[in-house]
């Protein structure tokens, strides 16, 4: 059975432990598949739902604390930093993701809850609009992928990954410049800034197709069971990014009224 993949993530040796190779009497390799310990699409979906529940629950608690008058900024900063640390540990130690990913969801939820509360306090009704926009985008992308209207080819993957890395680099550059008191156009509410936000949202949405492909290909290749958690985390990261970008876009549009 050929297990090579064009997906760089799936070529990591740590992700190729779902099968065992033994040899028959003639010395020919025979692959034995442990079906009880391999990744499935349903397993990844169930873990994604669990992560969403944990994230929303954590976010709701911080949201409630904010509107009760508590200072949630330390929770936000702590959640953002620790979730980033957990993310990198999961990248290099994917076998630990069954323990790391639920913690990541809770920590990320603390950050999202605080961030959402700040936006809601300034622009009432904005959060529900961002949630609705994120859900609709996810549903549209899922249907396009499910009915093979959009196919994840190597060229598609390369373009999306390249654009995503470019956006991350630009955001990092903008953050560094802001330290020195220089504000780039992405922080304003000009038409150029709004156009940039729309572009970022499109790229974030395209990343959903890569997440769907990761889950489907991982199940097809019968990767280790813990890859269900890893795939769920990848999908959750994209959804959170998409939601934040919708928040920012809607805030820019509201500030122009």
Order of alpha helices (4+ residues) and beta strands (2+ residues): beta-beta-alpha-alpha-alpha-alpha-alpha-alpha-alpha
